[in-house]
Amino acid sequence: MLPMKLKSFSLAICVAIILFYSPLYSEEKIDIWNNKKGTNQETLKNLPKNKIQEENKTLSFEKIKSLEKIEIQEGSEIVTKEQKVFGIYEPANFDFNLNMWSNTKAEDLRSSLKRLNKIELSKSSKEILEIILLSFSYPPNGMTEKEFVDLKIDWLIKNNRTDLIESFLKQNEEFDSKSKAVQFLVDKNIASANIKDGCDKIKFIDAKIKDPYLEKFKIYCLIFNKKNSEAQLLLDLLREQKQSSKFYDDKINFLLGVTEKTSGKINEKNLLNFYLSSITTENFKFEPTSKTKPEIWQYLNAANLIKLEDAQDKEKLKELELAANNNQLNKNTIFEIYRQIPFSLNSLINAKNNYQTFDDSDSRALIYQKYLLSETNEAKIEYLFLLEDLFKKNNLTNIFSKFLSEKIQEIGIENLPERYQETALSRIVSEENLVLGKIKYNDKILHQSKILKYFVEGESKKKVQKDIDRIFKKVTKNNKYFVSAKDLALADALLKDGFILPVNFKYEELSKNLDVPENLLKLIDNDQKAFLTLKIVEIIGEDEIYQLDPETIYFVTNLLNKMDLYSLRNKVIATALPERA
């Protein structure tokens, strides 16, 4: 039992340590499309007067963060209630405001997000969704502040957006899901075997968050940084609060040097326990199964703890192949194992003729080794395609598709025999992040002309009006020119921004056959800007914006025009209309 003075001194040090790890807040915000704050003067000139006033009243970040007091009538009394808003982006930067969800029913938002969670959204769709989901705003009608924040954090975690989670933590002082968000960041860094960065994440943990898991990790970080005395004080505090455990005490006492030995038990309850098991067990070995948690698989991968001790263990190899196909195991590990499987010289020489006599895993290993030994590009591509068939046979294509794409690109399509080139080209996997090429302006086609410089490069209105007069005149003189839906999307945006089109270009007549869905127009009548944008995300879905058909591009831009969502509209136009190199 500590003397009273010493105990008080210890507690004072504990408080000081905890305050030291209080979060550092930043006002830096991520702007997905590198938008400049506010709207440029040329664009402001094109907007209606009320729109200009709205732009000039753009909310500052500090105003958004502040508590909004609202008055609620309860019987005969008026009750003042504080309401917080949470997010990352200033809504005004994307032509929204704090009430962007206020006219939307909570169930409508839940249902829409539930549908979106079932599909693999494109990069463009995710970017738009992030804007409307993570802009500071009040929750939808019928949704609590807590549920709205949980919805944001759950989406960020599900989509593995560590960068945005960090940004959210920096810009929002207190919210109910904070410990969940920090634990995700901590586990993410443990899973990558990057303990130093993981320990850096605890700067987001403040004294108000009482989470045993995070406190335990904080104690380990102090030991990791050789601050054992501070770690011991926090450990004593944790024990006083009865938030420690027998397993954790055993491991930490060993790491602190309090005890000379520790239990060899491997604990999979959470990633921290598993990590402590791995670093305190001599010759640590662990056999993961299909029931092993994803974060433990990630850590085993990153720490290079998954090995096949016996290359002849076919059952274990099949388990690892399934794990790799399910994205639990690094796919390169499978190819490293294939290299280790021994084959006779005769088997390798006659691999193309005798691979079918081997077990499925062995046949893939044999052909893989034969590919590695091949000297000509023709032989290499033949064995790669054969290997592809062998992976398809056992429904393991997820292991091989990216590998095949990379190897074809290493060889080079131009270096392959002509009969293989088309097939090889179709096997190249597109980059996850679409990199658009340089725009090639073509004044013979309206939606590819230099008029687009207004939306893409911020060209001055005076210069663009001259281009409109010149290019529209040239096009309308061509009797064979077909005015496409993309041309009309451009014309609609120009008219919205106050440009004058030639009188012989009859936009109203040309566009009357392009119908905009009635259900979406009703959202405009109800002033549901955010929900309308969410419906647009559903429409784009798995496609990139440039992949949409011309009619869809037209009604998407038309809807954005009607709602004065200029930032998003310009993004759609700049992505969908130009021809690119």
Secondary structure, DSSP 4 states (H G I P E B T S, - for coil): ---HHHHHHHHHHHHHHHHHTPPPP------TT-PPSS--HHHHHHS-HHHHHHHHTPPPHHHHHSPEEEEEEETTEEEEEEE--B-SB-GGGGT--TTTTTTSBHHHHHHHHHHHTTS---HHHHHHHHHHHHB-BPPPBT--HHHHHHHHHHHHHHTT-HHHHHHHHHH-S--TTHHHHHHHHHHHHHHTT-HHHHHHGGGG--TT---HHHHHHHHHHHHHTT-HHHHHHHHHHHHHTT---HHHHHHHHHHHTSSS--------SSHHHHHHHHHHSTT------TTS-HHHHHHHHHTT----S-TT-HHHHHHHHHHHHTTSS-HHHHHHHHHHS---HHHHHTHHHHGGGS-HHHHHHHHHHHHHH--SHHHHHHHHHHHHHHHHHTT-HHHHHHHHHHHHHHH-GGGS-HHHHHHHHHTPPPPSS-----EE--TTSGGGSGGGHHHHT---HHHHHHHHHHHHHHHHH-TT----HHHHHHHHHHHHTT----TTS-HHHHHTTSPPPHHHHHHHHTT-HHHHHHHHHHHHTTS-GGGS-HHHHHHHHHHHHHTT-HHHHHHHHHHHSSEE-
